[in-house]
């Protein structure tokens, strides 16, 4: 122990001498400071700080002697710096760094007396300012009579100042001064948000101090001026400086001074107006441009000081409790007393400018007392301040919004009686943030609301303001949504959500009382954008709807997933989202749904739903849908969704059948039994009304006199596509409501309504409108899941007999039931191939209806759509034709061929001769095989030997034929006699056998094709195109029965030729597709018809295209342009004709010459070039010589050298093959593609 003491003494002695040596240049100097001395002093202060930082345990090492040796030289230097007319920041910075080290790391602050602490606080406060002249002297001794401090205030502008603020000190010096003030206070800070970035190298934590002996002096009258000056400088720094760390440190120090040291409410009263006003101005003056940490901290300080000074228990004497008329009289008289209604300060931008404490403003020394006048004035002034500040509670940073939530909760729980005039402001802020996007804010707000609801004075103090706020929010919503911005709309709806969440079941009376006043305004504000679902498309848009998109009718016959619906995955129960005219962004649209969900949870559901159902319910006596408002259907659906869901905290409360828990399934509901039963009754009511609305959309009643005229007007075009936009949106939402209502009522009640619902849902499923079709399909799947079925297909198949019977009852009266055919169409679409076995009678009824309404274009289009769907579904059972795949796969075309294989290549005829010779003589003996020619040289030598032997070419060919026959005999092939016998047996068996009967699908398809022929002359473009597609699918189905198909082709051919010349482009394209299918299936049957009827038309179109290319410099570059689509259709048709239709060589050569211009490399699209190359290769397989010679003439050098001859044929001279100039093209655009074609020809076989 003695050794430790001696070591400590030794360390202190060495440190003392080192400090004396460092401080010697700073002691004893007189006169004003110079720049040279400032550099010396700065160096000494830096050295002193380094020495102090090197001390291992400064708190134990640096005793009172060392403190005196350090402090007095520093104070002397500070005195000289104050007296100097020039401010040297390096001296102030070094002094403050040394003072801060001593305060944080030694026991220096514990040696402070009250007067000494006051002196040092004044010293640090004066560091914020610039000295002018020396007016005082510093004394470290106590002076009880000095209440203003021993250091005067001076102001001299420093040229080296780098801070553009009101006071002259730099930000570094201010940061050190604020840190020194914080370290000098008796109680250390309880809250710290910023570290001193400009502190010395030491990073030790501040020690926890609690000097209770100094607290009474700090709260004494003589300290009030010093505390006022300190608060003023801190507030000025917070308000005017720019450095974030400095401002946060000043806020920390202000919080430490007010709430860790002063603490008492009576002592904070006199600083509350200035602090509150200045901090409100800090929050308000820059708003979005201010840093969020400064705003959040300032809001917290505002809440703390208001809560401390205006707490209910401290101001209970001024709270008026009105319980009788006498109490009301006394309150009224007190409000009329003079002085109470006087000037409370003027507000600019929501901030009390009169109470803002400027840096040079002295806070009065007289103590403020709690009086009725003070209470009334403070209450009014705080209301004005908070009213302005709370306007920015929607700050973009969630920390600021959370700070406002904490502020409102503090004042509601502690000052609800004293600040009763501010309760609406606090509640309005809380309710707008209860549905915040950030869970940190929303969860905290909900917790506070839950705690407020459990307070004893909730109903008496907060309930009236909550109901009044909800009522005003509901009434003002339409005007805000129509004329406000998106941010305002968002918070207007969040206000209603927050008030409803706050009141919950108490909000029912407000919603009940306001319904009649708000319904029309809400309907106008929530007007749906009819273009959001593309409800008003082109009248002919039905041809763009592919009814096989769900995979029900396009599966192969052996697909077990389609044969067994239970193996299929259920469809997602989601609907497309709507858009609104006045709610532009997705966030506001989702917020509207959320708001209605919450209302449906707590409002009187039956009354609200019944009220809005009146806007979308159709009268059974006069079923007209012209006056329906789709926004009412949206409101009904959202209300039901909110009432049905068990968790309103989720972001998306969109309906889903699996989200409900029913008592009959053994689950437990989260509602009371009466509430749940009421919900099911409302759901059943909605289900019935919506079923009537959907049924009315499928029924049209006309008078006896103008029945035909009205029906023609209604069904002209497409019935659904000609509807007005609101009618279509209403139908979509009605389908969505039915899906939701079915989930609410449950499976037991749903079964009773199933028969009524299936017909209208299937009718709308067959609609040509994309939106209605999609909504109906999703609704059908949802209902199937509710009924325990796997999907809509299984539900439709289980109720097949009812659906067909319903259609049969209505199809004979199509004027009253124009959408009955759509039910069959949807049934086939959903059920797939399995439904075709049940539709024999229905098809006959459609035939009868076509005969009855053959003059009505619209009804014929509806009926033919059913036939088209039947044939399309039947065609899905037949493997698709592989004509395109055959052409692309068998023809050896590669876009990457360089086209350089046309020089010196073997003739295709010679190559074919070699292959045939090898095939027919592979069974000969080795000697014979060795003697047979194998290469070009051997072939040439073989012919020369035979000629030298005196044989003519005829003899050589006979020898080859005999050799081939001998090879067949050795291979075991039949002789001519056997061939005759077998051929006769086949003819005998063929004459006795009868063709097999048609299958059900083939028979049904043949009937439909026969009936649909005359509709190819219909005036409706859509109907003509649909019938051409029907015939194409029918030809594929009957491809195996030529005896039935050929007569149909014979009858339909003239009509198809007329459709090739159709003025409607897509009809002509469908006719070309039919020709392609006929070429694939019955190419030999239509060979002559193609040459006589099709090719002349196509040749004229190709000539027009060639002439257009020759006269214009703009190439065809768009694949969507009509010229490109036309040439592509022609090329595809000609390819299939070249592959499957036998044609003469002259026709083939004419076809190749007419399409030569499509080989242009730079002026024709690469897709058309590839199709033309495939066409040439297809023609080459049947006519190799003519096509090869034509392509060879397109090459860059149409010159072919003869093959090398052996020495035995040296006397034979072969001339090169040269294409004459009149035959050669000499067009560089064709060179590359011609080379590709020749390269492919060398690799492909030739058909004989």
Secondary structure, 3 states (H helix, E strand, C coil): CHHHHHHHHHHHHHHHHHHHHHHHHHCCCCCCCCHHHHHHHHHHHHHHHHHHHCCCCHHHHCCHHHHHHHHHHHHHHHHHHHHCCCCCHHHHHHHHHHHHHHHHHCCHHHHCCHHHHHHHHHHHHHCCCCCCCCCCCCCCCCCCCCCCCCCCCCCCCCCCCCCCCCCCCCHHHHHHHHHHHHHHCCECCCCCCCCCCCCCCCCCCCCCCECHHHHHHHCCHHHHHHHHHHHHHHHHHHHHCCCHHHHHHHHHHHHHHHHHHHCCHHHHHHHHHHHHHHHHHHHHHHHHHCCHHHHHHHHHHHHHHHHHHCCHHHCHHHCCCCCCHHHHHHHHHHHCCCCCCCCCCCEECCEECCCCCCCCCCCCCCCCCCCHHHHHHHHHHHHHHHHHHHHHCCCCCHHHHHHHHHHHHHHHHHCCCCCHHHHHHHHHHHHHHCCCCCHHHHHHHHHHHHHHHCCCCHHHHHHHHHHHHHHHHHHHHHHHHHHCCHHHHHHHHHHHHHHHHHHHHHHHHHHHHHHHHHHHHHHHHCCECCCCCCCCCCCCHHHHCCCCCCCCCCCCCCCHHHHCHHHCCCCCCCCCCCCECCCCCHHHHHHHHHHHHHHHHHCCHHHHHHHHHCCCCCCCCCCCCCCCCHHHHHHHHHHHHHHHCCCCCCCCCCCCHHHCCCHHHCCCCCCCHHHHHHHHHHHHHHHHHHHHHHHHHHCCCCCCCCHHHHHHHHHCCCCCCCCCHHHHHHHHHHHHHHHHHHHHHHHHHHHHHHHHHHHHHHHHHCCCCHHHHHHHHHHHHHHHHHCCCCCHHHHHHHCHHHHHHHHHHHHCCCCCCCCHHHHHHHHHHHHHHHHHHHCHHHHHHHHHHHHHCCCCHHHHHHHHHHHHHHHHHHHCCCCCCCHHHHHHHHCCCCCCCCCCCCCCCCCHHHHHHHHHHHHHCCCCCHHHHHHCCCCHHHHHHHHHHHHHCCCCHHHHHHHHHHHHHHHHHHCCCCCHHHHHHHHHHHHHHHHHCCCCCCCHHHHHHHHHHHHHHHHHHCCCHHHHHHHHHHHHHHHHHCCCCHHHHHHHHHHHHHHHHHHHCCCCHHHHHHHHHHHHHHHHHCCCCCHHHHHHHHHHHHHHHHHHHHHHHHHCCCCCCCCCCHHHHHHHHHHHHHHHHHHHCCCCHHHHHHHHHHCHHHHCCCCCCHHHHHHHHHHHHHHHHHCHHHHHHHHHCCCCCCEECCCCCCHHHCCCCCCCEECCCCCCCCCHHHHHHHHHHHHHHCCCCCCC
